């Protein structure tokens, strides 16, 4: 039995900054952070994303600079999203060896691939003219199995371009297994897969769709992304399936509204757990700070600490470089 008040005084360990730092149970490190970056084909200057202050669509040159800055301050990795000049119904640019994403991967890994982990989003929504994550049927539904063939091809193209980790985000059934088989068959058995195991049909993704220019032209993604009101067991089933198919690490997206899912993953699995602090989470804090309603730096750090405390080993955040400098 522990002592009671007045002998027990928990405030003793909170009395000074040094004491609080010494007994802190949750710590962030720059290597825990992954920086999402957007690169757009055919632009001559970085293009600011209006709904995400401080975030831009990069040129190839400015992308290399951003990756170099992230590496200098110890950020653990970057994940690239490509925006092609031309889109079609199949997302042909996604696996084009000369497409913007593959070109960017080759350039970035050549310059910084030893300093941090370079990976790419493995999906089709940035590359399709309809904005959906896969191949559509005549009725406009996403064809799961036809889409798996495209994901496999995209993953191999990314690995050939130098991607050091494959991150499939489309939430198709069987996507991890299809990608693992394709990578292994093409000589990339050593390339790991970070599976988006619990990706929710979330309203927090709105600003991202401006940045990646991937808003659906009709409908939404509720048929394949998870229902925010769905049972926790559904997320656990997804992560078990991904692990059985060969996932090396798993992800929850978004982060802050799904801390319970992060904790459940951490308790369930024996691989690294990542969480994506998404565009809506970023935009809300930046907007409130711009209006003078909050302490921006403290809220950024508090939000990241909460994600880490919930059980995330890795955090994808648009503040990765800024926070790494501060750490």
C-alpha positions as CSV (number, residue, x, y, z in Angstrom):
1,X,0.0,0.0,0.0
2,X,1.2,3.5,-0.8
3,X,1.2,6.4,1.7
4,X,-1.7,8.8,1.8
5,X,-1.9,12.6,2.1
6,X,-0.2,14.4,3.8
7,X,2.7,12.0,3.6
8,X,2.1,11.3,0.0
9,X,2.4,14.5,-2.1
10,X,2.6,13.8,-5.9
11,X,3.4,17.4,-6.5
12,X,6.9,16.9,-5.1
13,X,8.0,15.4,-8.5
14,X,6.5,18.3,-10.4
15,X,8.1,21.1,-8.5
16,X,10.8,22.1,-10.9
17,X,11.4,21.8,-14.7
18,X,14.4,19.6,-14.0
19,X,12.4,17.2,-11.9
20,X,9.6,17.0,-14.4
21,X,12.1,16.4,-17.2
22,X,13.9,13.6,-15.2
23,X,10.7,11.6,-14.4
24,X,8.9,12.2,-17.7
25,X,7.4,9.0,-18.9
26,X,6.9,10.0,-22.5
27,X,9.8,11.3,-24.6
28,X,10.0,12.4,-28.3
29,X,13.1,11.9,-30.4
30,X,13.7,13.3,-33.9
31,X,14.2,9.8,-35.2
32,X,10.6,9.0,-34.2
33,X,9.3,11.6,-36.7
34,X,8.4,11.1,-40.4
35,X,7.9,14.2,-42.6
36,X,5.2,14.0,-45.4
37,X,6.2,16.0,-48.5
38,X,4.4,16.8,-51.7
39,X,6.2,17.1,-55.1
40,X,4.3,18.5,-58.1
41,X,5.3,18.0,-61.7
42,X,5.7,21.1,-63.9
43,X,5.9,23.9,-61.4
44,X,8.9,26.3,-61.2
45,X,8.4,27.6,-57.6
46,X,7.0,25.9,-54.5
47,X,3.2,26.4,-54.4
48,X,1.8,27.2,-50.9
49,X,-1.2,25.0,-49.8
50,X,-3.8,27.5,-48.6
51,X,-5.5,25.2,-46.2
52,X,-2.1,24.1,-44.6
53,X,-0.1,27.2,-43.8
54,X,3.6,26.5,-44.0
55,X,3.1,23.5,-46.3
56,X,3.9,23.6,-50.0
57,X,3.8,21.6,-53.1
58,X,7.5,21.3,-53.9
59,X,9.5,21.5,-57.0
60,X,12.1,18.8,-57.4
61,X,14.8,21.3,-56.3
62,X,12.9,22.5,-53.2
63,X,12.0,18.9,-52.3
64,X,15.7,18.0,-52.2
65,X,16.3,21.0,-50.0
66,X,13.5,20.1,-47.6
67,X,14.7,16.5,-47.3
68,X,18.3,17.8,-46.6
69,X,17.0,20.1,-43.9
70,X,15.0,17.2,-42.3
71,X,18.1,14.9,-42.4
72,X,20.3,17.6,-40.8
73,X,18.1,17.8,-37.7
74,X,17.8,14.0,-37.4
75,X,14.3,13.4,-38.7
76,X,13.8,9.7,-39.0
77,X,12.2,9.6,-42.5
78,X,10.2,11.3,-45.2
79,X,7.2,10.1,-47.2
80,X,6.7,11.5,-50.6
81,X,3.4,12.2,-52.4
82,X,3.5,12.8,-56.1
83,X,1.2,15.1,-58.2
84,X,1.6,14.4,-61.9
85,X,0.8,16.9,-64.7
86,X,-1.5,14.4,-66.4
87,X,-3.9,12.0,-64.8
88,X,-6.1,9.2,-66.2
89,X,-8.5,6.6,-65.0
90,X,-5.8,4.0,-64.3
91,X,-3.4,6.4,-62.5
92,X,-0.8,5.5,-65.2
93,X,1.8,8.1,-63.8
94,X,1.9,6.2,-60.5
95,X,4.2,3.4,-61.9
96,X,5.7,5.3,-64.8
97,X,9.5,5.1,-64.3
98,X,9.7,8.7,-65.5
99,X,6.7,9.9,-63.5
100,X,7.2,12.6,-60.9
101,X,7.2,10.3,-57.9
102,X,9.8,7.9,-59.3
103,X,12.0,10.8,-60.5
104,X,11.8,12.4,-57.0
105,X,12.5,9.1,-55.3
106,X,15.7,8.6,-57.3
107,X,16.9,12.1,-56.7
108,X,16.1,12.2,-53.0
109,X,17.5,8.7,-52.2
110,X,20.7,9.5,-54.1
111,X,21.3,12.6,-52.0
112,X,19.9,11.7,-48.6
113,X,19.1,8.0,-48.5
114,X,21.8,7.2,-46.0
115,X,20.7,9.9,-43.6
116,X,17.1,9.1,-43.2
117,X,14.5,6.6,-44.5
118,X,12.9,7.7,-47.9
119,X,9.5,6.2,-48.6
120,X,6.6,6.9,-50.8
121,X,2.8,6.7,-50.6
122,X,1.6,3.7,-52.5
123,X,-1.8,4.6,-53.8
124,X,-3.6,5.9,-56.9
125,X,-5.7,8.8,-55.7
126,X,-3.1,11.4,-56.5
127,X,-2.8,10.0,-60.0
128,X,-6.3,9.2,-61.1
129,X,-8.5,11.7,-62.9
130,X,-11.5,10.6,-60.8
131,X,-9.6,11.0,-57.5
132,X,-10.4,7.5,-56.1
133,X,-7.8,5.1,-54.7
134,X,-8.2,2.4,-57.4
135,X,-9.6,1.1,-60.6
136,X,-13.3,1.8,-61.0
137,X,-16.0,-0.6,-62.3
138,X,-18.6,0.6,-64.8
139,X,-20.9,1.4,-62.0
140,X,-18.3,3.7,-60.3
141,X,-17.3,1.3,-57.5
142,X,-13.6,0.7,-56.6
143,X,-12.7,-2.7,-57.9
144,X,-10.6,-4.2,-55.1
145,X,-8.8,-7.0,-57.0
146,X,-8.1,-5.0,-60.1
147,X,-6.7,-2.3,-57.9
148,X,-4.3,-4.9,-56.2
149,X,-2.6,-5.4,-59.6
150,X,-2.0,-1.7,-59.9
151,X,-0.7,-1.4,-56.3
152,X,1.7,-4.2,-56.9
153,X,3.1,-2.5,-60.0
154,X,3.3,0.8,-58.3
155,X,5.2,-0.7,-55.3
156,X,7.7,-2.3,-57.6
157,X,8.2,0.9,-59.5
158,X,8.9,2.8,-56.3
159,X,11.3,0.1,-55.1
160,X,13.2,0.3,-58.4
161,X,13.4,4.1,-58.0
162,X,14.9,3.7,-54.5
163,X,12.1,3.8,-52.1
164,X,13.4,2.2,-48.8
165,X,9.9,1.4,-47.5
166,X,6.6,0.8,-49.2
167,X,3.5,2.5,-47.6
168,X,0.2,1.3,-49.1
169,X,-2.6,3.6,-48.0
170,X,-5.6,2.5,-50.2
171,X,-7.2,0.1,-47.7
172,X,-7.9,-2.6,-50.3
173,X,-8.4,-6.1,-49.0
174,X,-5.2,-8.1,-49.6
175,X,-3.0,-5.1,-50.6
176,X,-0.1,-6.0,-48.3
177,X,0.0,-9.6,-49.6
178,X,-0.1,-8.5,-53.2
179,X,2.6,-6.0,-52.7
180,X,4.8,-8.4,-50.7
181,X,4.6,-11.0,-53.4
182,X,5.4,-8.5,-56.2
183,X,8.4,-7.0,-54.3
184,X,9.8,-10.5,-53.6
185,X,9.4,-11.6,-57.2
186,X,11.2,-8.6,-58.4
187,X,14.2,-9.0,-56.1
188,X,13.1,-6.6,-53.3
189,X,12.5,-9.1,-50.5
190,X,14.5,-6.8,-48.2
191,X,12.2,-3.7,-48.7
192,X,9.8,-3.4,-45.7
193,X,6.1,-2.5,-45.9
194,X,4.5,0.0,-43.6
195,X,0.8,-0.9,-43.8
196,X,-1.9,1.7,-43.3
197,X,-3.9,-0.9,-41.3
198,X,-6.5,1.4,-39.8
199,X,-7.2,4.3,-42.1
200,X,-10.6,5.9,-41.3
201,X,-13.0,7.6,-43.7
202,X,-12.2,10.8,-41.8
203,X,-13.2,14.5,-42.2
204,X,-9.7,15.3,-40.9
205,X,-8.3,14.5,-44.4
206,X,-9.7,17.6,-46.1
207,X,-6.7,19.9,-46.4
208,X,-4.5,16.9,-47.6
209,X,-6.8,16.7,-50.6
210,X,-5.9,20.2,-51.5
211,X,-2.2,19.5,-51.1
212,X,-2.3,16.2,-53.1
213,X,-5.0,17.4,-55.5
214,X,-6.8,14.1,-54.9
215,X,-10.4,15.0,-53.9
216,X,-12.9,12.4,-55.3
217,X,-14.8,13.7,-58.2
218,X,-17.9,11.9,-57.0
219,X,-18.8,9.9,-53.9
220,X,-16.4,9.2,-51.1
221,X,-14.1,6.5,-49.7
222,X,-16.5,5.0,-47.2
223,X,-16.6,1.6,-49.0
224,X,-13.0,0.9,-48.3
225,X,-11.7,3.2,-45.5
226,X,-12.9,2.3,-42.0
227,X,-16.0,3.8,-40.4
228,X,-15.1,6.2,-37.6
229,X,-18.0,4.6,-35.6
230,X,-17.0,1.1,-36.4
231,X,-16.0,-1.4,-33.7
232,X,-12.5,-1.5,-32.4
233,X,-12.4,-5.2,-33.3
234,X,-12.6,-4.2,-36.9
235,X,-9.3,-2.3,-36.7
236,X,-7.7,-5.2,-34.9
237,X,-8.9,-7.6,-37.5
238,X,-7.3,-5.4,-40.2
239,X,-4.0,-5.2,-38.5
240,X,-3.9,-9.0,-37.9
241,X,-4.6,-9.6,-41.6
242,X,-1.9,-7.1,-42.6
243,X,0.6,-8.9,-40.4
244,X,-0.4,-12.3,-41.7
245,X,0.3,-10.9,-45.3
246,X,3.8,-9.7,-44.4
247,X,3.5,-6.2,-43.0
248,X,6.7,-5.1,-41.2
249,X,5.1,-2.1,-39.4
250,X,1.5,-0.8,-39.1
251,X,-0.2,2.6,-39.0
252,X,-3.3,4.3,-37.6
253,X,-4.6,7.3,-39.5
254,X,-5.7,9.9,-38.3
255,X,-4.0,10.1,-34.9
256,X,-5.5,12.4,-32.4
257,X,-9.1,11.3,-32.7
258,X,-8.0,7.6,-32.6
259,X,-5.7,7.4,-29.7
260,X,-7.6,4.4,-28.4
261,X,-6.9,2.5,-31.6
262,X,-3.2,3.4,-31.4
263,X,-3.1,2.0,-27.8
264,X,-4.9,-1.2,-28.9
265,X,-2.5,-1.7,-31.8
266,X,0.5,-1.2,-29.4
267,X,-1.0,-3.8,-27.0
268,X,-1.8,-6.2,-29.9
269,X,1.3,-6.3,-32.2
270,X,5.0,-6.9,-31.9
271,X,6.1,-4.6,-34.8
272,X,6.5,-0.8,-34.9
273,X,3.3,1.2,-34.7
274,X,3.0,4.5,-36.6
275,X,0.4,7.2,-36.4
276,X,-0.3,9.9,-38.9
277,X,-1.0,13.3,-37.5
278,X,-3.0,14.3,-40.5
279,X,-3.7,17.6,-42.4
280,X,-6.8,18.5,-40.5
281,X,-5.0,18.1,-37.1
282,X,-2.2,20.3,-38.5
283,X,-4.6,22.9,-40.0
284,X,-6.7,23.3,-36.8
285,X,-3.7,24.1,-34.7
286,X,-2.2,26.5,-37.3
287,X,-5.6,28.3,-37.7
288,X,-6.1,28.7,-34.0
289,X,-2.6,29.9,-33.5
290,X,-3.0,32.4,-36.3
291,X,-6.0,33.8,-34.5
292,X,-4.0,34.1,-31.3
293,X,-6.3,31.6,-29.5
294,X,-3.6,29.1,-28.4
295,X,0.1,28.8,-27.6
296,X,1.2,27.2,-30.9
297,X,4.4,25.6,-29.8
298,X,3.0,24.1,-26.6
299,X,0.0,22.7,-28.4
300,X,2.1,21.1,-31.2
301,X,4.3,19.4,-28.6
302,X,1.3,18.3,-26.4
303,X,-0.4,16.8,-29.4
304,X,2.7,14.8,-30.4
305,X,3.4,13.7,-26.8
306,X,-0.2,12.4,-26.5
307,X,0.2,10.3,-29.7
308,X,3.5,9.0,-28.4
309,X,2.0,8.2,-25.0
310,X,-0.9,6.3,-26.6
311,X,1.7,3.9,-28.0
312,X,3.0,5.2,-31.4
313,X,6.6,4.4,-32.1
314,X,6.6,6.6,-35.2
315,X,4.7,9.8,-35.9
316,X,4.1,11.2,-39.4
317,X,3.7,14.9,-38.9
318,X,4.0,18.1,-41.0
319,X,5.9,19.6,-38.1
320,X,8.7,17.0,-38.2
321,X,11.6,19.2,-39.1
322,X,10.4,22.1,-36.8
323,X,9.9,19.8,-33.9
324,X,13.2,18.0,-34.5
325,X,15.1,21.3,-34.3
326,X,13.4,22.1,-31.0
327,X,14.2,18.7,-29.6
